[in-house]
Every structure is written in C-alpha cells, then in structure tokens.
Amino acid sequence: MTAPGANQLQELLADFANRAERVSSSDDGHEVWRFRMGEFAYDLNWWPQVFELAAKYVGGSPAGRMFVSLQSLQKAGIPARRVIAQLKGFTIDGRKGDACIAVHDERIVPLRDSTLDQRDAIAQVSKLLVELQKHTLCPSPLDLDCFAVRDGTVIVDAPLRSHAGHVTRERLFELGRSVLPSTSASDRLRVWKLFKENRERAPTLQELFRGASDDVEGQRMEIDGWIVDFAGRSPESLASSRSEQFTRLIDERQGTIIKQDASGSIRDVDGFIVKRPAFKGGVKGWLQRRRSRSKAHVIWRKTWRLIYRGFACEEPVLVADKRQGGAIVDQVVVFRRVEGVTLEKFDLASLDRGRRDALMFRMGRMLKRIESLGWSHFDTKTSNWIITPDAKPVLIDLYGLRFYPWRGFAMKRLVRAFKLHQQFDARDEESLRSGYA
C-alpha cells in the first residue's frame, strides 16, 4: 500500500472539513474522521488541544502515543495498523488539536469477535508475544483487546497503549485473566511451552496456572451497611453464621489489642488478626476516603497475589468497608493468626547454626523471588515477619508491596532493621545475602 503524496495530502488537509466525514466521537474529545485519497481510505484520529495539554502530564499526547506505538511496531516488522503521519496543532472547524493519520482497513476485526479457530489464535498470539519480547514492545496493559484479526492473521491492535518493556510474568497474567473464561488448561500449557522455548526466564507452569487470576474465589455479602468479601464460598445455610462471625470480629470490645496508634488498630479475636487501618488527616485523608478501593482492600489483594505465587504469607479471611455518600467511613481486613513470634522478638540463639543459616537464606530468597516478578517490598522490617515454631519465615502486613522494580531496597531495609536485633551477627547477614544473590 502506497502512502499519499505530501502535496496531495496537504491539499486535502487545507479543505479537510468539506472533504472528510466524521465517523465517531467520544466524551474525552477524541474524534475519528475518514477520508479517501485515490483508491484507499484513511482515518484521522483527532484530540482537542485542551485534552492534549492535560494528557501531557499523564503519559503524553494521545496522538503522539498512537503514532509512536504504531511506528515502532511497523519498524519491528510486527503486523499492526499502518500509520501515515502525525499532525500537531491541526485545526478542524476552528478547533485546534493534534492528530494521527492511519490507513483504514475494513478487514480488521477484534480477536474477541473473530471466527478464527481458538487453537490457531492461541498459536499466533504466542508467536506475537515472542516477537514483542524480542523488540521490547509489549503493550501495557496486555489483554485480549490488544489483538485483532486481518484475513486470518492475528495482529497487534493497541494503538493508544504504551508499547515499551518486556513481556513480564505480570503482563502474561494480565492476558491470562482476560482470556481465562474461554481457554482451557491445555491452551495455557501450549502458550507456556512455546514461550519457554523462546525466553530464558519464562514463568513457571505453576505461576501461569495460579497467577492467571488474582481475584480470589469468594462470597460477597452486605451486613449492617458493610460490604464484606469472604475468602472461599460457603453454602447459603452458613450465610447467617458468617454474618455473626463478622459482627463479632469488628466489635472493638472483643479480643486482645496487639497494637493501636495513629496508623490504626490490630486485635487478636479468637485466633483471627483484625486490622483496622486508620485514615490520615487533611487533604490526604479526604482523598483516601474517596478512593474506589480502600486501604484494607489493597492489603487484601496484595496478600493474595503473593499467596497465588506460592509465598508463605498470613492467610486472609475477609475484607470489608463501609461507605456513606461514596466516601469510605470504616474499613477492616481479617487474617488467620500465624502461630509463631515476630522476627523482631524471635530468639535467634534458640536455633543451632544450621537452622539459623537456613532461616536467613529462606528470607533472602523470598525477597529475591518478589523482585524477580518485577515487584519490590518497601516495608521488610523485622516486625513484618513471623517465625513459625519450625523456624520458617512468614510475611505479614504487605501494604508496602509495590508492583514496580526497585532492586535491592527490600534487602537494605531488612538489614537495617536487623541491626537493632542484638543477636544478629555477620554470619547471619552473610546467609541472608546468600539467599538473595
């Protein structure tokens, strides 16, 4: 397909409103105009200048992102829509904005709506992932909507998403979650085998199967104005007992107070650890209360994401929040109590040298595994670990987990906290770093 000549395009743009047809528009100001030059049709994607100025602070101009994304795929030889030009300060009907021109292709159909054989689609998507990995052009977020079909061939069709970075485990899990209802275990096994052959650090099979869904299978109930999510489903006959259990757990007169300060309270009630995060004051607190997800829900989801990947963490039981007028007024997250002692108070001298080295090695290895996922943990202090009676480390209070890499911070934070432990010595630090290496 030949791109339109510069002179021919310039003449058309000078009288654009009369020679093109607006085919769609959206609430964010995005408009699509279609025009013909010769035997081919083209789409001009336009955004008004007001939106452009705001967008520059949150990832750059949409028109610029679209042009760079499609051009990068073009240069890498990855099948995608063909982009022609980017226009800055282009005026339509007296309105100034930015635009990106791409070839209009009526043959392109979203992969979700195509009649392509599922096994063939999986094979083609897998090969595209390998090519995207080679050129570090993975769309973010990565899901089924990133792909379309043109004449039986799967293409990458995510022009407004950032195309930079590797096909990480987390992005594969994003894709897995979007296709989970329509794929089988055999389908995921085929993807894993193909990717394993083409990438040195492919996800393990266990990670791909368990990490494909980060939403815990559970049961949601409304109890006295609280929206409560329980881990795991139960028969309807047990719904009343769950309601009674929740009412008892949130009663602040019950249980033993473990901690209570400006950050919130932690109580032990009948073998359950009840955490009630507090809200900050001022503007931060006002924003916290109006988030779509409470701090308690953030802790809940982060904990499950590590549990799905085989980490030893405290087990979540339920999470709940209460809202008034859309604002969060109360929140709680409940875990099963882990038998053991916090690392801060643990008697290291009670272990022989071999078990002590093994404990330190396991902790270092856990931090390394978290970072190998492309994540980081910013709160690995000794009070956020529990050592079980058989000297195994368990992570608790995972609000400090972040889903971006910051190599080495978790280890530095733990070593700094360990310096306050009187029994921690050079041999312990050596074993800790050995596990992290």
Summary of the structure (lengths in Angstrom):
residues: 437
radius of gyration: 26.9
end to end distance: 52.3
largest distance: 84.8
contacts: 1294
relative contact order: 0.06
helix: 41%
strand: 27%
